[in-house]
């Protein structure tokens, strides 16, 4: 059998070494009988992850992988298993520390920035999981993210677009307090309410609402707020995220974590994320 052609979305050997340990550990647990997910896989684990990254990067449907990739049932089945086991957030967290240390920062962040993005959905998304963001005039879902001061993803929550920023922010603050206890200060935009600031204070987090001066005209970057908006722009390099195609919000969150894994692993290995301009 001839070797499969490599695609630009496929991780290099150096990047694969960064993400393989957790994936391999889960496979070894299954072989030891701790997790029973059926018969042993017929396809190489790296090839399956290559296909998942290919879907995330190019935006193609699960049913339309190239012929030299594993079949859709195999790839999507592995994606669902790792989504339900929260493997992708775990890998993202594994890469977060070395990226910060590589940039000369402390391993654990002390500050964060919260931002939201309303996105249109495809026909795959049930109507019950959608809503209307009246301010942005978008029918779909809302992505609420928390990033550190470098713009690295800490956590993400996907809800209906009609969910208020403060309601989603309450869940995000609880997640940050649980999984990133070193974070002691966060910044949010004016769409968040005062009661969220009070809730953050109960979790030991000082929250600052950064508002735009109503007297200014045109585009004006807000202090520390731009890093979250920049992260959302980085995520858009993965065309699967240009619109929410996932039936379940948990799948949407997994796809965002996969994009973050791709971005952080490239930072650690010094590989650029190529755009359509070839840069």
C-alpha positions in Angstrom: 0.0 0.0 0.0 1.4 3.4 -1.0 2.0 6.0 1.6 -0.8 8.6 2.0 0.0 12.0 0.6 0.6 14.7 3.3 -1.7 17.7 3.4 -0.8 21.2 4.7 -3.2 20.7 7.7 -1.4 17.5 8.8 0.8 18.1 11.9 4.5 17.7 11.4 6.4 15.0 13.3 7.4 17.7 15.9 3.8 18.8 16.4 2.6 15.2 16.6 5.0 14.4 19.4 3.4 17.2 21.4 -0.2 15.9 21.2 0.4 12.1 20.9 1.0 11.3 24.6 -2.6 12.0 25.8 -4.1 10.3 22.8 -1.9 7.3 23.2 -2.6 7.1 26.9 -6.3 6.9 26.2 -5.7 4.1 23.6 -3.6 2.2 26.1 -6.3 2.5 28.7 -8.8 1.0 26.3 -6.4 -1.9 25.5 -6.0 -2.5 29.2 -9.8 -2.9 29.5 -10.4 0.3 31.5 -12.4 1.7 28.6 -14.5 -0.6 26.4 -15.2 1.1 23.1 -15.4 -1.9 20.8 -12.8 -3.6 18.6 -9.3 -2.3 18.1 -9.1 0.5 15.4 -8.2 -0.5 11.9 -6.6 2.8 11.1 -3.5 4.5 12.5 -4.3 7.0 15.3 -2.2 9.7 13.6 -4.1 9.3 10.4 -7.4 9.7 12.2 -6.2 12.9 13.9 -4.9 14.1 10.5 -8.4 13.8 9.2 -10.0 15.6 12.2 -7.6 18.5 11.7 -8.3 18.4 8.0 -12.0 18.8 8.6 -11.4 21.6 11.1 -8.9 23.5 8.9 -10.7 23.2 5.5 -14.3 23.2 6.7 -15.4 20.2 4.7 -18.4 18.0 5.9 -17.6 14.8 7.8 -19.1 12.9 4.9 -16.7 14.3 2.3 -13.1 13.4 3.3 -10.5 12.7 0.6 -10.4 9.1 -0.6 -7.0 8.5 1.0 -8.4 9.3 4.5 -10.2 6.8 6.8 -14.0 6.6 6.3 -16.3 9.1 7.9 -17.8 6.6 10.4 -14.3 5.8 11.8 -13.1 9.4 12.0 -16.3 10.9 13.4 -16.6 8.0 15.9 -13.2 8.8 17.3 -14.0 12.5 17.4 -17.1 11.8 19.4 -15.3 9.6 21.9 -12.6 12.1 22.5 -15.1 14.9 22.7 -17.1 13.1 25.4 -13.9 12.3 27.3 -12.8 16.0 27.0 -9.5 15.0 25.5 -9.3 18.1 23.3 -9.5 20.5 26.2 -6.9 18.4 28.0 -4.5 18.6 25.1 -5.1 22.3 24.9 -4.3 22.7 28.5 -1.2 20.6 28.1 0.2 22.9 25.4 -0.8 26.1 27.2 2.0 26.0 29.8 5.0 25.4 27.5 3.8 28.1 25.1 3.7 30.6 27.9 7.1 29.6 29.2 8.5 29.7 25.6 7.4 33.4 25.6 9.1 34.1 28.9 5.9 34.1 31.0 4.9 32.2 34.1 3.5 28.8 33.4 0.1 29.7 34.9 -1.7 32.9 33.9 -2.7 35.6 36.4 -5.0 37.5 34.1 -7.6 36.8 31.5 -9.9 38.5 29.0 -13.5 37.4 28.2 -15.1 38.0 24.8 -18.0 36.7 22.8 -18.7 36.0 19.1 -22.1 35.4 17.6 -22.0 33.1 14.6 -24.5 31.9 12.0 -25.4 28.2 12.0 -25.9 25.6 9.3 -28.9 23.4 8.8 -27.3 20.7 11.0 -28.0 22.8 14.2 -31.4 22.1 15.9 -33.6 25.2 16.2 -33.8 24.6 20.0 -30.0 25.3 20.2 -30.2 28.5 18.3 -31.2 32.0 19.3 -31.2 35.6 18.1 -28.6 38.1 19.0 -30.6 41.3 18.6 -27.6 43.6 18.9 -25.7 42.0 16.1 -28.8 40.8 14.2 -27.5 37.2 14.0 -29.6 34.0 14.3 -27.3 31.2 15.5 -25.0 30.5 18.4 -22.7 32.4 20.6 -19.1 31.5 21.4 -17.8 32.9 24.8 -14.1 32.5 25.3 -11.6 33.3 28.0 -8.0 33.9 26.9 -4.8 34.9 28.8 -2.9 38.1 28.1 -1.0 36.3 25.2 -4.3 35.4 23.6 -4.1 31.7 24.4 -7.4 29.9 24.9 -8.2 29.0 28.5 -11.9 27.9 28.1 -14.8 28.2 25.8 -18.6 28.0 26.1 -21.0 27.6 23.2 -24.7 28.7 23.7 -27.6 30.0 21.8 -27.0 33.5 20.5 -29.9 34.8 22.6 -28.0 34.0 25.9 -26.9 37.1 27.6 -23.1 37.7 27.9 -23.4 37.8 31.7 -25.2 34.5 31.9 -22.5 32.8 29.9 -19.8 34.7 31.8 -21.0 33.3 35.1 -20.3 29.8 33.8 -16.9 30.9 32.4 -15.9 32.4 35.7 -16.7 29.2 37.5 -14.7 27.2 35.0 -11.7 29.6 35.3 -11.9 29.5 39.1 -11.9 25.7 39.0 -9.3 24.9 36.3 -7.1 28.0 36.4 -7.1 29.2 40.0 -4.0 31.4 39.3 -6.2 33.8 37.4 -7.0 36.8 39.7 -8.1 39.5 37.2 -10.2 39.5 34.1 -11.4 42.1 31.7 -14.8 42.2 29.9 -16.6 44.5 27.6 -19.6 46.7 28.3 -22.1 44.0 27.4 -21.5 42.3 30.8 -23.5 43.3 33.9 -22.5 44.4 37.3 -23.8 41.2 38.9 -21.2 39.3 37.0 -18.5 41.4 38.6 -20.0 40.6 42.0 -20.1 36.9 41.1 -16.4 37.0 40.0 -15.5 38.6 43.3 -17.0 35.7 45.2 -14.7 33.4 43.3 -11.7 35.6 44.1 -11.4 37.2 40.7 -11.2 41.0 40.2 -13.3 41.8 37.1 -12.9 45.1 35.2 -15.5 46.2 32.6 -13.6 48.0 29.8 -16.0 50.3 28.0 -15.5 52.3 24.8 -15.5 56.1 25.2 -18.7 57.2 23.6 -17.0 60.4 22.3 -14.5 58.5 20.1 -15.1 58.0 16.5 -13.9 55.1 14.3 -11.9 52.1 15.4 -10.1 52.4 18.7 -8.5 49.4 20.3 -9.4 49.0 24.0 -6.7 48.3 26.5 -6.1 44.5 26.9 -9.4 43.7 25.1 -7.8 43.4 21.7 -6.1 40.1 22.6 -9.4 38.3 22.8 -10.6 39.7 19.5 -7.3 38.7 17.9 -7.8 35.2 19.2 -11.2 35.0 17.5 -9.5 36.1 14.3 -6.9 33.4 14.7 -9.6 30.8 15.1 -11.2 31.9 11.8 -8.2 30.5 10.0 -10.0 27.2 10.5 -12.8 27.3 8.1 -15.0 24.9 10.0 -15.5 27.7 12.5 -16.6 30.3 10.0 -20.1 29.0 10.6 -21.3 26.7 13.3 -21.9 23.3 11.6 -22.0 21.1 14.7 -25.3 19.5 15.9 -24.2 19.6 19.6 -22.7 22.6 21.4 -20.1 20.2 22.9 -18.9 19.4 19.4 -18.6 23.1 18.6 -16.5 23.5 21.7 -14.3 20.6 20.7 -13.7 22.1 17.3 -12.6 25.3 18.9 -10.2 23.5 21.1 -8.8 21.6 18.1 -8.1 24.9 16.4 -6.4 26.1 19.6 -4.3 22.9 19.6 -3.3 23.5 16.0 -2.3 27.2 16.8 -0.4 26.5 20.0 1.5 23.5 18.6 2.6 25.6 15.7 3.9 28.2 18.1 6.0 25.7 20.0 7.5 24.3 16.8 7.9 27.7 15.0 5.6 26.7 12.1 3.5 29.3 10.5 -0.3 28.9 9.9 -0.5 29.3 6.1 -3.3 31.5 4.7 -4.7 31.6 1.2 -2.0 34.2 0.4 0.7 31.7 1.3 1.9 33.6 4.3 
